[in-house]
Amino acid sequence: MGLLRIMMPPKLQLLAVVAFAVAMLFLENQIQKLEESRSKLERAIARHEVREIEQRHTMDGPRQEAVLDEEEDMVIIYNRVPKTASTSFTNIAYDLCAKNKYHVLHINTTKNNPVMSLQDQVRFVKNITSWKEMKPGFYHGHVSYLDFAKFGVKKKPIYINVIRDPIERLVSYYYFLRFGDDYRPGLRRRKQGDKKTFDECVAEGGSDCAPEKLWLQIPFFCGHSSECWNVGSRWAMDQAKYNLINEYFLVGVTEELEDFIMLLEAALPRFFRGATELYRTGKKSHLRKTTEKKLPTKQTIAKLQQSDIWKMENEFYEFALEQFQFIRAHAVREKDGDLYILAQNFFYEKIYPKSN
């Protein structure tokens, strides 16, 4: 090939380069069209599935308000943070939904934008609360926390989530954008072709590995306020902590995902009955693994840890971890290295007035 390049006249070489560039642009355009077509097809299939479910409920007869007891009226929202083992956990929900008789719905936002427009917030809240055909329902998607109380809703959904060590999450996401994972290995990724390692990126001060990219878990828990997305905002972190404690039923950590699943099964068996055993034995427990991921060096980690953004994200992660471990300590006991859920530890007595 090198010999041909030497023998070719300069004009022909230029023409060859131009032709190659045009061909690449054409291929890129075709790939983009195929991805758009795939997206449209997925939306059409989703609409068809929804219509089928609604028609099935209609054929079964009108559903009365009284039919929906507390458990049947339950809605869970898992506003999943990217690269926190969210696919592994969500697959368990999909595997159990038919057996445990609930619906699973993916919240697919345009370009995975975690912030909804005001009008979409209203639509989403209305769907979640009034769509009886989809109850009980498990909704999941890359969407930041949304306060349903602002919309006058009487019964709010149950929020759950999982977070991860902030540097480990960023490293995973960095390589995911370049090499994808074993879940959909043939899918073209946004940074495909970029072979630069995470260490090299940090050393060169690249934008994809900048400390600002760590700022994600805090805004996901903080919500839809503008200040939530102001990188490095102390108010945003305080609000995220408040929401985690007061608005989330349970927040686990990627590093202790099995314990998170065990606690959910014990507390919410209507959805998660059988989840722990499925996670331990099922083939999908660790389904999604980022390809070509290389662990960062100590020097790279130390450089990122100098950032105030890392310090805040890590403080939030440690806060969530401490809260999760506190809940776990009061819910399980350990025997021979294994964890067991505690039985009911309260009862009622001195009940008056006495019945005759």
C-alpha positions as CSV (number, residue, x, y, z in Angstrom):
1,M,0.0,0.0,0.0
2,G,2.9,2.3,0.8
3,L,4.5,1.5,-2.6
4,L,1.2,2.4,-4.4
5,R,1.1,5.7,-2.5
6,I,4.6,6.6,-3.7
7,M,3.9,5.7,-7.3
8,M,0.5,7.6,-7.5
9,P,0.7,11.2,-8.8
10,P,-0.2,13.8,-6.2
11,K,-3.5,14.7,-7.9
12,L,-4.6,11.1,-7.8
13,Q,-3.5,10.8,-4.2
14,L,-5.6,13.9,-3.4
15,L,-8.6,12.4,-5.3
16,A,-8.2,9.2,-3.4
17,V,-8.2,11.0,-0.1
18,V,-11.3,13.0,-1.0
19,A,-13.1,9.9,-2.3
20,F,-12.3,8.1,1.0
21,A,-13.5,11.0,3.0
22,V,-16.8,11.2,1.0
23,A,-17.3,7.5,1.4
24,M,-16.8,7.8,5.2
25,L,-19.3,10.6,5.4
26,F,-21.8,8.6,3.4
27,L,-21.3,5.6,5.7
28,E,-21.7,7.8,8.8
29,N,-24.9,9.3,7.3
30,Q,-26.3,5.8,6.6
31,I,-25.5,4.6,10.1
32,Q,-27.2,7.6,11.6
33,K,-30.3,7.0,9.4
34,L,-30.3,3.3,10.5
35,E,-30.1,4.4,14.2
36,E,-33.0,6.8,13.7
37,S,-35.0,4.1,12.0
38,R,-34.3,1.7,14.9
39,S,-35.4,4.3,17.4
40,K,-38.6,4.9,15.5
41,L,-39.2,1.2,15.3
42,E,-38.6,0.8,19.1
43,R,-41.2,3.6,19.8
44,A,-43.7,2.0,17.5
45,I,-43.3,-1.4,19.1
46,A,-43.6,0.2,22.6
47,R,-46.9,2.0,21.6
48,H,-48.2,-1.3,20.2
49,E,-47.4,-3.1,23.4
50,V,-49.2,-0.4,25.4
51,R,-52.3,-0.6,23.2
52,E,-52.3,-4.4,23.6
53,I,-52.2,-4.2,27.4
54,E,-54.9,-1.5,27.5
55,Q,-57.1,-3.6,25.2
56,R,-56.6,-6.7,27.3
57,H,-57.7,-4.8,30.4
58,T,-60.7,-3.4,28.5
59,M,-61.8,-6.9,27.4
60,D,-61.5,-8.0,31.0
61,G,-64.1,-5.4,31.9
62,P,-64.0,-1.9,33.5
63,R,-61.7,-1.7,36.4
64,Q,-63.3,-0.1,39.5
65,E,-61.5,2.2,41.9
66,A,-62.1,-0.1,44.8
67,V,-60.4,-3.0,43.1
68,L,-57.0,-1.4,43.5
69,D,-55.9,-2.1,47.0
70,E,-52.7,-0.7,48.5
71,E,-50.4,-3.2,46.9
72,E,-52.1,-3.1,43.5
73,D,-51.9,0.7,43.4
74,M,-48.2,0.7,44.0
75,V,-45.7,2.4,41.6
76,I,-41.9,2.2,41.9
77,I,-39.6,4.6,40.1
78,Y,-36.0,3.6,39.7
79,N,-34.4,6.8,38.3
80,R,-31.2,5.0,37.5
81,V,-27.8,6.7,37.4
82,P,-25.7,5.6,34.3
83,K,-23.1,2.9,34.9
84,T,-24.1,1.9,38.4
85,A,-25.1,-1.7,37.5
86,S,-28.5,-0.4,36.6
87,T,-29.0,-2.8,33.7
88,S,-28.2,-5.8,35.8
89,F,-30.8,-4.8,38.4
90,T,-33.4,-3.8,35.9
91,N,-33.1,-7.2,34.2
92,I,-34.2,-8.8,37.4
93,A,-37.3,-6.7,37.4
94,Y,-38.1,-7.8,33.9
95,D,-37.5,-11.4,34.7
96,L,-39.9,-11.3,37.7
97,C,-42.7,-9.1,36.3
98,A,-44.8,-11.9,34.7
99,K,-44.4,-14.2,37.7
100,N,-45.1,-11.4,40.3
101,K,-47.8,-9.8,38.1
102,Y,-46.7,-6.2,37.6
103,H,-45.7,-4.0,34.7
104,V,-42.2,-2.8,33.8
105,L,-41.8,0.4,31.7
106,H,-38.7,2.1,30.5
107,I,-38.7,5.9,30.6
108,N,-37.0,6.7,27.2
109,T,-36.1,10.4,27.1
110,T,-34.7,12.0,24.0
111,K,-30.8,11.7,24.0
112,N,-31.1,10.4,27.5
113,N,-31.7,13.9,28.8
114,P,-32.3,13.5,32.6
115,V,-34.1,16.9,32.9
116,M,-37.7,16.9,31.6
117,S,-39.5,20.0,30.3
118,L,-42.2,21.4,32.5
119,Q,-44.9,20.1,30.2
120,D,-43.4,16.7,30.1
121,Q,-43.2,16.7,33.9
122,V,-46.9,17.2,34.0
123,R,-47.6,14.5,31.5
124,F,-45.3,12.1,33.3
125,V,-46.9,12.7,36.7
126,K,-50.3,12.3,35.2
127,N,-49.3,9.0,33.5
128,I,-47.7,7.6,36.6
129,T,-50.7,8.4,38.9
130,S,-53.7,7.7,36.7
131,W,-52.6,4.9,34.3
132,K,-54.4,2.1,36.2
133,E,-53.7,-0.5,33.5
134,M,-50.0,-0.2,34.3
135,K,-50.4,-0.7,38.0
136,P,-48.7,-2.1,39.9
137,G,-45.8,-0.6,37.9
138,F,-42.0,-0.5,37.9
139,Y,-40.7,2.5,35.9
140,H,-37.0,2.9,35.2
141,G,-34.9,5.4,33.2
142,H,-32.1,7.9,33.3
143,V,-34.2,10.7,34.8
144,S,-33.4,13.0,37.7
145,Y,-35.6,13.0,40.8
146,L,-39.0,14.6,40.3
147,D,-41.0,15.8,43.3
148,F,-44.6,14.6,42.7
149,A,-45.9,16.7,45.6
150,K,-45.4,19.8,43.6
151,F,-48.1,18.7,41.3
152,G,-50.8,18.1,43.9
153,V,-50.5,14.3,43.9
154,K,-52.0,12.6,46.9
155,K,-50.1,9.4,46.7
156,K,-46.5,9.6,45.6
157,P,-44.6,6.8,43.9
158,I,-41.8,4.9,45.7
159,Y,-38.4,6.0,44.7
160,I,-35.4,3.6,44.8
161,N,-31.9,3.9,43.3
162,V,-28.3,2.6,43.3
163,I,-25.1,4.7,43.3
164,R,-21.4,3.9,42.8
165,D,-18.0,5.1,43.8
166,P,-17.7,8.3,41.6
167,I,-14.4,7.6,40.0
168,E,-15.2,4.0,39.3
169,R,-18.5,5.1,37.7
170,L,-16.7,7.7,35.5
171,V,-14.0,5.2,34.4
172,S,-16.8,2.7,33.4
173,Y,-18.7,5.4,31.5
174,Y,-15.5,6.6,29.7
175,Y,-14.8,3.1,28.3
176,F,-18.4,2.4,27.6
177,L,-18.6,5.4,25.3
178,R,-15.6,4.0,23.3
179,F,-16.0,0.2,23.4
180,G,-19.6,-0.5,24.5
181,D,-20.4,-3.6,26.5
182,D,-21.3,-7.3,26.2
183,Y,-25.0,-6.4,26.3
184,R,-25.2,-5.0,22.8
185,P,-21.7,-5.5,21.4
186,G,-22.6,-4.6,17.8
187,L,-24.0,-1.1,18.6
188,R,-21.9,1.8,17.5
189,R,-20.9,4.0,20.4
190,R,-20.4,7.8,20.3
191,K,-16.6,7.8,20.9
192,Q,-15.9,4.6,19.0
193,G,-12.4,4.6,17.5
194,D,-10.9,6.6,20.3
195,K,-8.3,4.3,21.8
196,K,-7.0,6.7,24.4
197,T,-6.9,5.2,27.9
198,F,-8.5,6.9,30.9
199,D,-5.0,7.5,32.3
200,E,-3.9,9.2,29.1
201,C,-7.0,11.3,29.1
202,V,-6.5,12.6,32.6
203,A,-2.8,13.2,32.0
204,E,-3.6,15.4,28.9
205,G,-6.5,17.2,30.6
206,G,-9.1,15.8,28.3
207,S,-12.8,16.9,28.6
208,D,-14.2,13.3,28.8
209,C,-12.3,12.6,32.0
210,A,-12.4,16.1,33.5
211,P,-13.6,16.4,37.2
212,E,-16.7,18.1,36.0
213,K,-17.8,14.8,34.5
214,L,-18.0,13.4,38.0
215,W,-20.9,15.7,38.7
216,L,-23.8,13.3,38.0
217,Q,-25.1,11.4,41.1
218,I,-25.7,14.5,43.1
219,P,-27.9,16.2,40.4
220,F,-29.8,12.9,39.8
221,F,-30.8,12.9,43.4
222,C,-31.2,16.7,43.7
223,G,-33.8,16.9,40.9
224,H,-35.1,19.4,38.3
225,S,-34.0,22.7,39.9
226,S,-31.4,24.7,37.9
227,E,-29.1,24.8,40.9
228,C,-28.9,21.0,40.9
229,W,-27.0,21.1,37.7
230,N,-24.7,23.9,38.7
231,V,-21.4,21.9,39.0
232,G,-20.0,22.1,42.5
233,S,-23.1,23.5,44.2
234,R,-23.1,23.0,47.9
235,W,-26.9,23.6,47.9
236,A,-27.3,20.8,45.3
237,M,-25.5,18.3,47.5
238,D,-27.5,19.2,50.6
239,Q,-30.7,18.9,48.6
240,A,-29.6,15.5,47.2
241,K,-28.9,14.3,50.8
242,Y,-32.3,15.5,51.9
243,N,-34.0,13.7,49.1
244,L,-32.1,10.5,49.7
245,I,-33.2,10.4,53.3
246,N,-36.7,11.8,52.9
247,E,-37.9,10.8,49.4
248,Y,-36.2,7.5,48.6
249,F,-37.4,4.3,50.1
250,L,-34.0,2.6,49.7
251,V,-30.7,3.6,48.0
252,G,-28.1,0.9,47.5
253,V,-24.6,0.9,46.3
254,T,-23.2,-1.0,43.3
255,E,-20.5,-2.6,45.4
256,E,-23.2,-4.3,47.6
257,L,-25.9,-4.9,45.1
258,E,-26.9,-8.3,46.3
259,D,-27.7,-6.9,49.8
260,F,-29.7,-4.1,48.2
261,I,-31.8,-6.7,46.3
262,M,-32.2,-8.8,49.5
263,L,-33.6,-5.8,51.4
264,L,-36.0,-4.9,48.6
265,E,-37.3,-8.5,48.5
266,A,-37.9,-8.5,52.3
267,A,-39.6,-5.1,52.3
268,L,-41.4,-5.1,49.0
269,P,-42.2,-8.8,48.1
270,R,-45.1,-7.8,45.9
271,F,-42.4,-6.8,43.3
272,F,-39.2,-8.5,44.4
273,R,-40.3,-12.0,45.6
274,G,-37.6,-14.3,44.3
275,A,-35.2,-11.5,43.3
276,T,-32.3,-12.6,45.6
277,E,-32.2,-16.2,44.4
278,L,-32.5,-15.0,40.8
279,Y,-29.6,-12.6,41.3
280,R,-27.4,-15.3,42.8
281,T,-28.2,-18.0,40.2
282,G,-29.5,-16.2,37.1
283,K,-27.5,-15.8,34.0
284,K,-28.3,-12.1,33.8
285,S,-27.0,-11.1,37.2
286,H,-23.9,-9.5,35.8
287,L,-25.1,-9.2,32.2
288,R,-23.7,-5.9,31.3
289,K,-19.9,-5.5,31.5
290,T,-18.1,-2.6,29.9
291,T,-15.6,-3.8,27.3
292,E,-11.8,-3.0,27.3
293,K,-12.0,-1.2,30.6
294,K,-8.6,-0.6,32.2
295,L,-8.3,0.4,35.8
296,P,-6.8,3.8,36.4
297,T,-3.4,4.1,38.1
298,K,-3.0,5.5,41.6
299,Q,-1.5,8.7,40.1
300,T,-4.7,9.2,38.0
301,I,-6.9,8.6,41.0
302,A,-4.9,11.0,43.2
303,K,-5.1,13.7,40.6
304,L,-8.9,13.4,40.4
305,Q,-9.2,13.3,44.1
306,Q,-7.6,16.8,44.3
307,S,-10.8,18.2,42.8
308,D,-13.5,19.8,44.9
309,I,-16.1,18.2,42.7
310,W,-14.7,14.7,43.5
311,K,-14.7,15.6,47.2
312,M,-18.4,16.6,47.0
313,E,-19.5,13.6,44.9
314,N,-17.5,11.3,47.2
315,E,-19.0,12.9,50.3
316,F,-22.5,12.2,48.9
317,Y,-21.5,8.6,48.0
318,E,-20.1,8.0,51.6
319,F,-23.3,9.5,53.0
320,A,-25.5,7.1,50.9
321,L,-23.2,4.1,51.8
322,E,-23.5,4.9,55.5
323,Q,-27.3,5.2,55.3
324,F,-27.6,1.9,53.4
325,Q,-25.3,0.1,55.9
326,F,-27.4,1.5,58.8
327,I,-30.6,0.1,57.3
328,R,-29.0,-3.2,56.5
329,A,-27.6,-3.6,60.1
330,H,-31.1,-3.2,61.5
331,A,-32.7,-5.6,58.9
332,V,-30.4,-8.6,58.7
333,R,-28.2,-10.9,60.9
334,E,-25.1,-12.7,59.9
335,K,-24.4,-16.4,60.4
336,D,-21.5,-18.3,59.0
337,G,-20.6,-15.5,56.7
338,D,-24.2,-15.3,55.2
339,L,-26.8,-12.7,55.7
340,Y,-30.4,-13.6,56.8
341,I,-33.4,-11.3,56.9
342,L,-34.7,-10.7,60.4
343,A,-38.2,-11.9,61.2
344,Q,-40.8,-9.4,62.4
345,N,-39.5,-7.9,65.6
346,F,-42.5,-6.1,67.1
347,F,-46.0,-7.1,68.2
348,Y,-49.1,-5.5,69.7
349,E,-50.4,-5.8,73.2
350,K,-52.6,-4.1,75.8
351,I,-55.3,-3.7,73.3
352,Y,-58.3,-1.8,74.6
353,P,-61.2,-1.7,75.0
354,K,-61.5,-5.4,75.5
355,S,-64.0,-7.2,73.3
356,N,-66.8,-9.1,75.1
